[in-house]
């Protein structure tokens, strides 16, 4: 079943080579209980490491079921260790953060067996060694003898053809040692069991075959069989595959076992992400506030049309454009400064505007009291104008309805004073109008506007300026909203009508956005310096974790873990650190955002709003969920990338040296 021919293993020592084992030729057969004896340094452990596939840099050959292992890849050796060999260590080598049954089931989970089935088989194996009631305990909660039986159960769980035991009684007293050896002898009936020991008395008592080594050579073999097994079949097992859930469990357990260090590291790393969050929140907050301010003056869907030579747009041209399918409504841009006198004697400056063709354009983000005009002499006023009519000093949301009830159906005389003509009658009567509606919002508390029928406004404007008034700009609303369609319409207006179409909102906000995002790139570039430091810190923490868990890496390798499994464990650990860092950053950033916005609102925004008659309204920091999501994702991926190098180094550790690590 298992044979070696002219087996030699050399280690380099300076410029010379030392032969740990030399020219060993022998077979190991089913049913044999083989003890390998020899003094320290005789090559016993080296031979065992070669036979179990932990040490593969050999001369000569190891033949398994007639298959020469000379061409085995690293994955093939992992399959061999996982399926073919069960290893019992002198120091038990149980993984401390796993329960007893999880230690036993570990080799099965490398075979892709589900957790539930692996647990069921592990519990049965523990019952066989008399430890069923200890299945949920941790290794540090059981005795040495019990731990060794757990190690034997783990070695047997995959039903291997070969059991290798390295000084299995070395850490046990005589009574417990005898029980362990008796159990191993029992299982040798249908498999090969090879025990390495220096205890000749124990070997003579239980062995069916004794092999003595000295200076790496076989000096005696009590039952040598020179008949070599012919190649009859290939070793065909499923490749080891550690599930993502199992890798996550190892990574999570390490994070939780060193929670203080993990939280401290994540908190330091989070500083870079906090700066990114606050910078992006500020950029988007300012940009959003400025866009809202612009939209209060210029609607997003409002377009301006003017001649290419800044000449008058004839009314016939407006009628022509109104008939185009792309245009929903078009009218001259008209707004006039005037004054009014109410029936209670109040006189105020006022801005005259036309009621939009679409009522929703006027009531967007404001509250409407009353109704829209449906007669020529009816108007809507804003809450600021209404308050001045009644000489009210306080305007707030609770008083809107009260104010409207005071001024509804009031009549207002509107007039214009031409201050450039004092030698003539300079007061022009624009008409008497009834208040039928009021619009109200916090911003409008400082406004002074009247909205009247468009034709009434044109008449008032002609009264002010005379019949020869030029109309050089028109306001249009389009029925199209796709960028490509709007671009085509612009070309049509330019080429066929010598008109220019412009969206002031887009022009202004795009300029603001260009500036803000240029600033954002600069700020993030500066913040990236802290991210580089954070990446180095995560790499060092993962490397430290590897140093602390070298023996665990050796155990995983011995039971069949591939290099990719080891890499996966530490990359996931890095990802968890990245996730913790970003979540801590989100928490602190949201707390800081609330505090900073509160201070900004109290000491800057409110005073400026009062000075600007409500025109200045700004939220300094505006959190965005998609930014939070992107930064969290980046944090995880970045941590995984910086964790790759130490993880790769961990996967290449020498398993034999790792198992000897205390």
Secondary structure, 3 states (H helix, E strand, C coil): CEEEEEEEEEEEECCEEEEEEEEEEEEECCCCEEEEECCCCCCHHHHHHHHCCCCCCCEEEEEECCEEHHHCCHHHHHHHHHHHEEEECCCCCCCCCCEHHHHHHHHHHHCCCCHHHHHHHHHHHHHHCCCHHHCCCEHHHCCHHHHHHHHHHHHHCCCCCEEEEECCCCCCCHHHHHHHHHHHHHHHHHCEEEEECCCHHHHHHHCCEEEEEECCEEEEECCCCCCCCCCCCCCCCCCCCCCHHHHHHHHHHHHHHCHHHHHHHHHHHHHHHHHHHHHHHHHHHHHHHHHHHHHHHCCCCEEEEEECCCCCCCHHHHHHHHCCCCEEEEEECCCEEEEEEECCCCEEEEEEEECCCCHHHHHCCCEEEECCCCCCCEEEEEHHHHHHHCCCCCCCHHHHHHHHHHHCCCEEEEEEECCCCCCCCCEEEEEEEEEEEEEECCHHHHCCEEEECHHHHHHHHHHHHCCCCCCCEEEEEECCCCHHHHHHHHHHHHHHHCEEEECHHHHHHHHHHHHHHHHHHHHHHHHHHHHHHHHHHHHHHHHHHHHHCHHHHHHHHHCCCCHHHHHHHHHHHHHHHHHHHHHHHHHHHHHHHHHHHHHHHHHHHHHHHHHCCCCCCCCCCCCCHHHHHHHHHHHHHHHHHHHHHHHHHHHCCCHHHHHHCC
